[in-house]
Amino acid sequence: MTVLYRLSAAARAIASRFGAAAGDDPWSGGSVTPGSFAPVITAGREEIAGPRRPGQPRRLVPRLWGVPPPPSAGQDGRGVLTVRNIGSPFWTGSLRNSEFRCLVPASNVMAWGRADPQTGKRRQSWLSCSDQPLFAFAGVWKDSEIPSFAILTIEANATWRDLGHETMPAILSPDPECWKTWLNGDWDRAAALLAPYPSSRIGLVL
């Protein structure tokens, strides 16, 4: 599971990359951990009442990484970081309504490696995209209690499988049309974007 990523760029550079308004987001770069705030890009109405207007602009907004779980999950204080089942009733309404989808910008993502057979310890592996230094995860946001977001995960590519994982975060293509489809397209077209990112474009950050 994705539990740590880095976003090295500052708010204005992120907004410029993804065609969004930076607003007053104070982000200056750093690591993102569960339960912390980080910039995401939305094209939804959020605090604006009523349905989304045509041509709703993209905005860079700070949100908490970790969506409060449904009551049936119990109250352990931990937010839900990733969407592992897009067919879950907890997520379907938000995913099928495009205004609740978001782009989650990142520079690197951490994946735990396999355990050392001698020590039993696992080593952090930091990964990046060779074809886009600043990329976006497919994300979804909710406002049930706090302004929060989660990252979608999909079947792992060869790189993540070599590290011992069956899933990986859904990294979107650098094509701006891909971002537009995720933020504004119907669910069938958006869901088609959820494919493992090519291992040939994933590099290890030393």
C-alpha positions in Angstrom: 0.0 0.0 0.0 1.1 3.6 -0.8 2.1 5.1 2.6 4.5 7.9 1.7 5.2 10.1 -1.3 7.1 13.3 -2.1 6.0 16.4 -3.8 9.1 18.5 -4.4 7.6 21.4 -6.4 6.0 24.5 -5.0 2.3 25.3 -5.4 2.7 27.7 -8.3 4.9 25.2 -10.3 2.4 22.5 -9.6 -0.5 24.6 -10.7 1.3 25.6 -13.9 2.1 22.0 -14.8 -1.6 20.9 -14.5 -3.3 24.0 -15.7 -4.8 25.0 -12.4 -5.1 28.1 -10.3 -2.7 28.0 -7.3 -4.9 30.3 -5.2 -3.5 30.7 -1.6 -2.1 27.2 -1.3 1.1 27.6 0.8 2.8 24.3 -0.3 6.5 24.8 -0.8 7.5 21.2 -1.3 8.2 18.2 0.9 7.1 14.7 1.9 3.5 13.7 2.3 2.5 11.3 5.1 -0.8 9.8 6.1 -3.0 12.3 7.9 -1.2 15.3 6.6 -2.3 18.0 4.2 -1.1 18.1 0.6 -2.2 19.9 -2.6 -4.6 18.2 -4.9 -6.2 19.4 -8.1 -10.0 19.5 -8.5 -12.5 20.7 -11.0 -15.5 20.2 -8.8 -17.8 22.6 -7.1 -16.7 21.9 -3.5 -17.9 24.8 -1.4 -20.0 26.2 -4.3 -23.6 25.1 -3.9 -25.4 23.3 -6.8 -24.2 21.3 -9.8 -20.8 21.9 -11.4 -20.9 24.7 -14.0 -19.7 24.1 -17.5 -16.0 25.0 -17.7 -15.4 24.9 -14.0 -11.7 25.9 -13.6 -9.2 23.6 -12.0 -8.0 24.6 -8.6 -5.1 23.6 -6.4 -6.4 23.0 -2.9 -5.0 21.5 0.3 -6.7 18.3 1.5 -5.9 15.7 4.2 -4.5 12.4 2.9 -6.9 9.8 4.4 -10.7 9.7 4.0 -12.6 9.0 7.2 -13.8 5.4 7.0 -17.5 4.4 6.9 -19.1 3.7 10.3 -19.1 0.0 9.6 -15.3 -0.1 9.6 -15.1 0.9 13.2 -13.4 3.9 14.7 -9.7 3.3 14.9 -8.8 6.9 14.0 -7.1 6.0 10.8 -8.2 7.5 7.4 -8.5 5.4 4.3 -5.5 6.2 2.2 -6.2 4.2 -1.0 -9.1 3.0 -3.1 -8.5 -0.7 -3.6 -11.9 -1.7 -4.8 -13.6 0.7 -7.2 -16.8 -1.3 -7.0 -17.2 -0.7 -3.3 -20.4 1.2 -2.4 -18.3 3.6 -0.3 -16.5 4.8 -3.4 -18.8 4.3 -6.4 -20.9 7.4 -6.0 -17.8 9.7 -5.9 -15.9 8.0 -8.7 -18.9 8.0 -11.1 -19.5 11.7 -10.4 -16.5 13.3 -12.1 -16.5 16.4 -9.9 -15.3 14.3 -7.0 -12.2 13.0 -8.8 -8.9 14.8 -8.4 -5.3 14.7 -9.5 -2.8 14.1 -6.7 0.6 15.6 -7.8 3.8 13.8 -6.8 7.5 13.7 -7.6 8.4 10.3 -6.1 6.6 7.5 -4.3 7.9 5.1 -1.7 7.4 1.4 -1.9 8.7 -1.1 0.7 11.0 -3.7 -0.8 11.1 -7.4 0.1 12.3 -8.4 3.6 16.0 -9.1 4.0 16.2 -12.9 4.6 19.0 -12.3 7.2 17.5 -9.4 9.2 13.8 -9.6 8.3 13.9 -5.8 7.7 12.4 -4.1 4.7 14.1 -1.3 2.8 12.4 1.8 1.4 12.6 2.1 -2.4 11.8 5.5 -3.8 10.5 5.5 -7.4 9.9 8.2 -10.0 8.6 8.5 -13.5 11.4 9.0 -16.1 9.0 10.7 -18.6 7.4 13.1 -16.1 9.4 14.5 -13.2 6.1 15.8 -11.8 3.2 13.3 -12.2 -0.3 12.8 -10.9 -2.0 9.9 -9.2 -5.6 9.3 -9.9 -7.4 10.4 -6.8 -10.9 11.0 -5.3 -12.0 13.5 -2.7 -14.7 13.5 0.0 -16.0 16.1 2.5 -17.8 13.9 4.9 -16.1 15.3 8.0 -12.9 16.9 6.8 -11.6 17.9 3.3 -9.8 14.7 2.5 -8.6 12.6 -0.5 -7.5 9.0 -1.3 -5.3 7.6 -4.1 -6.6 4.8 -6.4 -4.5 1.6 -6.6 -4.5 -0.9 -9.4 -2.7 -4.1 -10.3 1.1 -3.8 -9.9 3.5 -3.6 -12.8 6.7 -5.6 -13.0 8.6 -3.0 -10.9 6.2 -3.1 -8.0 5.9 -6.9 -8.2 9.6 -7.3 -8.0 9.4 -5.3 -4.7 6.8 -7.8 -3.4 3.6 -5.9 -4.1 0.4 -7.0 -5.8 -0.9 -3.4 -6.3 0.5 0.0 -7.1 -0.8 3.6 -7.1 -2.6 4.6 -10.3 -0.2 6.9 -12.1 -1.8 8.9 -14.9 -0.2 9.5 -18.3 1.5 12.9 -18.9 -1.0 13.6 -21.7 -3.2 16.6 -20.7 -6.1 14.9 -22.3 -5.7 12.1 -19.8 -6.0 14.6 -16.9 -9.0 16.2 -18.5 -10.7 12.8 -18.8 -10.0 11.9 -15.2 -11.4 15.3 -13.9 -14.3 15.7 -16.3 -15.0 12.6 -18.3 -17.7 10.0 -17.8 -16.8 7.0 -15.7 -16.3 4.5 -18.5 -13.6 6.7 -20.1 -12.0 7.6 -16.8 -11.9 4.0 -15.6 -10.0 3.0 -18.8 -7.1 5.2 -17.6 -6.6 2.9 -14.6 -3.8 0.8 -16.1 -0.4 -0.2 -14.6 2.2 2.5 -15.5 4.9 1.0 -17.8 7.8 -0.4 -15.8 10.2 0.9 -18.5 9.2 4.5 -17.4 9.7 3.9 -13.6 13.1 4.5 -12.2 14.7 4.0 -8.7 15.7 7.2 -7.0 19.1 6.8 -5.3 
